[in-house]
Amino acid sequence: DAQFNLGSMYGNGKGVPRDLVQAYAWFSLAGRTGWPLAVEAMKQASNALEPEQRKRAATVARDLAATVKSPSAP
């Protein structure tokens, strides 16, 4: 939930500067569990990005995934 909420904050600019690259990355992390709402939000964020931003968002998501524990991890 926290990863999805952080993605929403970035996507809407609530409490943080609006940043769709960061929104995509956090939605991507939240979507790893298969949560349909997170997967849909990630698709919407992706559709709003330019191709170069999409590449950067995928890199940010990959880097975050390497440093953030999976929700299923102990």
JOWO-V600438 format. One record per residue. D_FIRST is the distance of its C-alpha to the first C-alpha in Angstrom with 1 decimal. Layout:
BEGIN
((D_FIRST) (D_FIRST))
END
This chain:
BEGIN
((0.0) (3.8) (5.5) (5.2) (6.0) (8.6) (9.9) (10.5) (12.2) (14.3) (15.1) (16.3) (17.7) (16.2) (16.9) (17.5) (20.1) (19.2) (18.9) (18.1) (18.7) (15.8) (13.6) (14.7) (14.1) (10.5) (10.0) (12.2) (10.3) (7.2) (10.1) (11.8) (10.6) (12.3) (9.6) (12.2) (10.5) (9.2) (12.7) (14.4) (13.0) (14.1) (17.4) (17.9) (17.3) (19.7) (22.2) (22.4) (23.3) (26.8) (27.7) (28.0) (24.6) (23.1) (24.8) (23.5) (19.9) (20.3) (21.8) (19.1) (16.4) (18.8) (19.4) (15.8) (15.4) (18.5) (17.3) (13.7) (13.3) (11.9) (9.3) (12.5) (14.7) (16.3))
END
